[in-house]
Amino acid sequence: MAFLQLYHITFTINEKHRFAEISYCLGKNFQGKGIMSNVLTQFIDKAKNKNVHMIMAEVMEENDGSSKLLLKH
């Protein structure tokens, strides 16, 4: 049995100011499997439906995987 080691995902969509923010941390055993790519795709689609003009995310400097993922989307 495997458990998803998802430490946190936080979504914020501020419709009034038309911005969104996402924060996440995924366990190492589940990184590189497309999980966050799917989550980001759904989050971005939802934000677009709310007429969001800016999506913000912070990445720790050494986290190349997340940087690449966010730039891809």
C-alpha positions in Angstrom: 0.0 0.0 0.0 1.3 3.4 -0.9 0.4 6.7 0.6 0.6 10.0 -1.1 3.2 12.1 0.7 1.6 15.4 0.0 2.7 17.8 2.7 0.5 20.7 1.5 -1.3 22.4 -1.3 -2.7 25.8 -0.9 -4.9 27.5 -3.5 -6.0 31.1 -3.3 -8.1 32.8 -6.0 -8.9 36.5 -5.3 -11.6 37.4 -7.7 -11.8 41.0 -6.6 -8.1 41.7 -7.4 -8.0 39.1 -10.2 -4.9 37.1 -9.0 -4.3 33.6 -7.8 -1.6 32.0 -5.7 -0.5 28.4 -5.3 1.8 26.7 -2.8 2.7 23.0 -2.7 5.1 20.5 -1.3 5.1 16.9 -2.6 6.9 13.9 -1.1 10.0 12.8 -2.9 8.6 9.4 -3.8 5.8 11.1 -5.8 7.9 13.8 -7.5 8.4 13.5 -11.3 5.2 11.5 -11.9 3.1 14.3 -13.3 0.9 14.8 -10.2 1.6 18.5 -9.8 1.5 19.1 -13.5 -2.1 17.8 -13.4 -2.9 19.9 -10.4 -1.4 23.0 -11.9 -3.4 22.5 -15.2 -6.6 22.2 -13.3 -5.8 25.2 -11.0 -4.8 27.4 -14.0 -8.1 26.4 -15.8 -10.1 27.4 -12.8 -8.2 30.7 -12.4 -8.9 31.5 -16.1 -12.6 30.8 -15.6 -12.5 33.4 -12.8 -10.9 36.0 -15.0 -7.6 35.9 -13.1 -4.8 37.9 -14.7 -1.9 36.9 -12.6 -0.9 33.6 -10.9 1.8 33.8 -8.3 4.0 31.0 -6.9 7.3 31.1 -5.0 9.9 28.4 -5.5 12.9 27.7 -3.2 16.1 28.5 -5.2 17.4 24.9 -5.2 14.1 23.4 -6.4 14.8 23.1 -10.1 11.9 20.7 -10.7 9.3 23.1 -9.5 10.9 26.0 -11.3 10.7 24.1 -14.6 7.2 22.9 -13.9 5.9 26.4 -13.3 7.6 27.8 -16.3 6.2 25.0 -18.4 2.7 26.0 -17.4 
